Amino acid sequence: MKRILLFAAILLLAFYVCAQESGSKDFISFELRPYLSSKLKFYNILYENRHILKSRNAPCGELSIGYQREINSNWLVGLDIASGLMPLNYCYVSKNGNSRIVDSEYLYWVTLYTNIMASSTNRIFTSPKGNILLGLKAGAVLPWVREWSSSVTSSSYYTHAEVENDAAYFICSGELAYEKVFESNDKLKAGVFVTYSPMMNSYGYFVMNNPSNSGLFKQPMLYFGISAAYYLAFSRNK
C-alpha cells in the first residue's frame, strides 16, 4: 500500500517537472475502453473430480476524461477520472441424464476512480495518414468507492461477493494502436490493449446446496479490450 502511494506521489512530481518543459504539449483526453474481464478463480470447487461452478469472461468497460502531457514523441504522463463497470460471472453446471444444465449469473457494479499513469510509446510505423504505435503504460489507480457487496440465492447455490477495499493498486497495460494527428494538433487514437494488476479485483464465497459444497473465489485483474480516445490540444493551430 505505502509503495503504491509513493509511486503515485512520484508520478505527481513528474507532472510538475514536465510542466516546466517548454517543448511539451498538453491535451484534454476523452477515452472509451470496452473490454472483457478475467474469469473468477475458484478454490475448493471440485466435486467428484469435476468443476461444477465455472466462470466466463464478462463484458464491461470504462469511460474517462483527463489531462495528458506529451513530454516528447515517446513519453506521456496523464491524470484522469474514470467511471467503469466491474463484473463478476459464475456458472453452475449440472447434469440431468444426458443433458447439461447451466445456470449463469452476471453481477455488475459501477465504480469511480482516478488513474495516474505514465506511458512510453514507440512509433513502429509512420506516414502522413497516421502512425502505428506500440505502447506500455504503468501507474496507480485510486478508487473512490472501496466497499461493495452482493449476494445471489438460487435453488442450487448461494454466493456472496465483496469488492477488495484496498486504497490503491498498481496496474500496467500494453497497447497496439493507430494514431492520427490533425493540423489543429488534436489527436485521435484507437487500438487494442491488455491490462494486468497483481491485485485481486474482488473476492467472495459460495455455498452449494445440491451437491453440498462450499469454497472461495477471487477475480484476477487481467483485461483484454479495445480503446478509442480523442486528445483535444491546449495549443491549437488555426
C-alpha positions in Angstrom: 0.0 0.0 0.0 2.7 2.5 1.0 4.8 1.7 -2.1 1.8 2.3 -4.3 1.0 5.7 -2.7 4.7 6.5 -3.0 4.6 5.6 -6.7 1.6 7.9 -7.2 3.4 10.7 -5.4 6.4 10.3 -7.8 4.1 10.5 -10.8 2.5 13.7 -9.4 6.0 15.1 -9.0 6.7 14.1 -12.6 3.7 16.2 -13.7 5.2 19.2 -12.0 8.6 18.7 -13.6 7.1 18.1 -17.0 5.1 21.3 -16.7 8.4 23.2 -16.9 9.3 21.6 -20.3 8.8 24.2 -23.0 8.6 21.6 -25.8 5.8 19.6 -24.2 2.2 19.5 -25.3 -0.9 19.5 -23.2 -4.2 17.7 -24.0 -7.6 17.1 -22.6 -8.4 13.4 -23.2 -11.7 11.6 -23.7 -11.4 7.8 -23.8 -13.8 4.8 -24.1 -12.5 1.4 -23.2 -14.8 -1.6 -23.6 -13.1 -4.9 -22.5 -13.6 -8.4 -21.3 -12.9 -9.1 -17.6 -10.9 -12.1 -16.4 -12.6 -15.2 -15.2 -13.1 -15.9 -11.5 -10.6 -18.2 -9.8 -12.3 -20.8 -7.6 -10.9 -22.6 -4.5 -12.2 -25.9 -3.2 -14.6 -26.4 -6.0 -14.1 -29.9 -7.2 -17.0 -32.4 -6.8 -16.4 -36.0 -7.9 -13.3 -34.8 -9.8 -15.1 -32.2 -11.9 -15.7 -28.5 -11.7 -19.4 -27.7 -11.1 -19.0 -24.0 -10.7 -17.3 -22.2 -13.5 -16.7 -18.6 -14.8 -16.8 -16.8 -18.1 -15.2 -13.6 -19.3 -17.7 -10.8 -18.6 -18.1 -7.8 -20.9 -17.6 -4.4 -19.2 -15.9 -1.1 -19.8 -14.9 2.4 -18.7 -15.2 6.0 -19.7 -12.7 8.6 -18.7 -11.8 12.3 -19.0 -8.4 13.6 -18.1 -5.3 15.7 -18.6 -2.4 14.4 -20.6 1.1 15.9 -21.1 3.2 14.8 -24.0 6.8 15.3 -23.0 8.2 14.3 -26.4 7.3 11.8 -29.1 8.0 8.8 -26.8 6.8 9.8 -23.3 3.4 10.9 -22.0 2.0 11.3 -18.4 -1.6 11.7 -17.5 -4.2 12.1 -14.8 -7.8 11.1 -15.5 -11.1 10.5 -13.7 -12.8 7.3 -14.9 -16.1 5.5 -14.3 -16.5 1.9 -15.2 -18.4 -1.3 -14.7 -16.8 -4.0 -12.6 -18.2 -7.5 -13.2 -18.5 -11.0 -11.7 -19.6 -14.1 -13.5 -20.2 -17.7 -12.3 -22.0 -20.6 -13.9 -23.4 -23.6 -12.1 -23.0 -26.6 -14.4 -25.0 -29.8 -13.6 -26.2 -32.9 -15.5 -29.6 -34.3 -15.8 -29.3 -37.7 -17.5 -27.5 -36.9 -20.8 -28.4 -33.2 -20.7 -26.3 -30.4 -19.4 -27.9 -27.6 -17.3 -26.1 -24.2 -17.0 -27.3 -21.6 -14.5 -25.3 -18.4 -15.1 -25.2 -15.2 -13.2 -23.6 -11.8 -14.1 -23.1 -9.2 -11.4 -22.1 -5.6 -12.2 -21.4 -2.5 -10.1 -20.5 1.0 -11.1 -17.3 2.4 -9.7 -15.4 5.7 -9.9 -11.6 6.1 -9.7 -8.6 8.2 -10.5 -5.8 7.0 -12.8 -2.2 8.4 -12.5 -0.3 7.0 -15.4 3.0 7.3 -17.3 3.2 5.9 -20.9 6.1 5.0 -23.2 5.3 4.9 -26.9 7.3 3.5 -29.8 6.1 4.5 -33.3 6.7 1.4 -35.3 5.2 2.8 -38.5 4.7 6.4 -39.5 3.0 8.0 -42.5 1.1 11.2 -43.4 -2.1 9.3 -42.9 -1.4 8.1 -39.4 1.0 6.3 -37.1 1.0 2.8 -35.7 2.0 2.8 -32.0 3.3 0.2 -29.6 2.9 1.5 -26.1 3.4 0.4 -22.5 1.6 2.2 -19.7 2.0 1.9 -15.9 0.6 3.7 -12.9 -1.6 3.7 -9.9 -5.4 3.5 -9.6 -7.0 5.3 -6.6 -10.6 4.0 -6.1 -13.3 6.4 -4.9 -15.7 3.6 -3.9 -13.9 0.9 -1.9 -16.7 -1.2 -0.5 -19.4 -3.1 -2.4 -21.1 -6.5 -1.8 -23.8 -8.6 -3.4 -25.4 -11.9 -2.8 -27.3 -14.3 -5.1 -29.5 -17.1 -4.0 -30.9 -19.8 -6.3 -32.2 -23.3 -5.9 -28.7 -24.7 -6.5 -26.3 -22.3 -4.7 -25.7 -19.2 -2.7 -22.9 -16.8 -3.4 -21.7 -13.6 -1.7 -19.2 -11.3 -3.3 -17.1 -8.4 -1.9 -15.1 -5.7 -3.6 -11.4 -5.7 -2.5 -11.2 -2.5 -0.4 -7.6 -1.5 -1.0 -6.9 2.2 -1.1 -4.8 2.0 -4.2 -3.4 -0.6 -6.6 -0.8 -0.8 -9.4 -1.6 -1.6 -13.0 0.3 -2.0 -16.2 -1.0 -2.1 -19.8 0.3 -2.8 -23.2 -1.4 -1.3 -26.3 -1.2 -1.5 -30.1 -2.9 1.5 -31.6 -3.5 3.7 -34.6 -2.9 7.4 -34.1 -4.0 10.3 -36.4 -2.6 13.8 -35.7 -4.7 16.6 -37.1 -3.4 20.0 -38.3 -5.1 21.6 -35.2 -2.7 19.5 -33.0 -5.7 17.3 -31.9 -5.1 13.6 -31.9 -7.3 10.5 -32.5 -6.2 7.1 -31.3 -7.8 3.7 -31.5 -6.4 0.3 -30.7 -6.3 -2.9 -28.7 -4.9 -3.4 -25.2 -4.3 -5.8 -22.3 -4.2 -4.6 -18.7 -2.8 -6.5 -15.7 -2.6 -5.9 -12.0 -1.1 -8.2 -9.3 -4.0 -7.3 -7.1 -7.3 -9.2 -6.9 -10.3 -7.2 -8.1 -12.9 -8.9 -5.8 -13.4 -11.9 -3.6 -16.2 -13.9 -2.1 -17.5 -17.3 -1.0 -20.1 -19.8 -2.3 -22.3 -22.4 -0.7 -23.7 -25.2 -2.9 -27.0 -26.9 -2.0 -27.0 -29.9 -4.4 -24.4 -31.3 -4.3 -23.3 -30.0 -0.9 -20.1 -28.0 -1.3 -18.5 -24.6 -0.3 -15.5 -22.6 -1.1 -13.9 -19.3 -2.0 -13.4 -17.3 -5.2 -11.3 -14.3 -6.3 -11.1 -12.4 -9.5 -7.6 -11.7 -11.0 -7.2 -8.4 -12.8 -6.4 -9.3 -16.4 -8.4 -7.5 -19.0 -8.4 -7.6 -22.9 -10.2 -4.9 -24.8 -10.3 -2.1 -27.4 -9.9 1.7 -26.8 -10.9 4.8 -28.6 -9.6 8.2 -27.5 -9.6 11.8 -28.6 -7.0 14.3 -27.4 -8.0 17.9 -27.5 -4.9 20.1 -27.7 -4.5 23.2 -25.5 -2.3 24.8 -28.1 -4.2 24.7 -31.4 -3.2 25.6 -34.9 -5.7 27.6 -36.9 
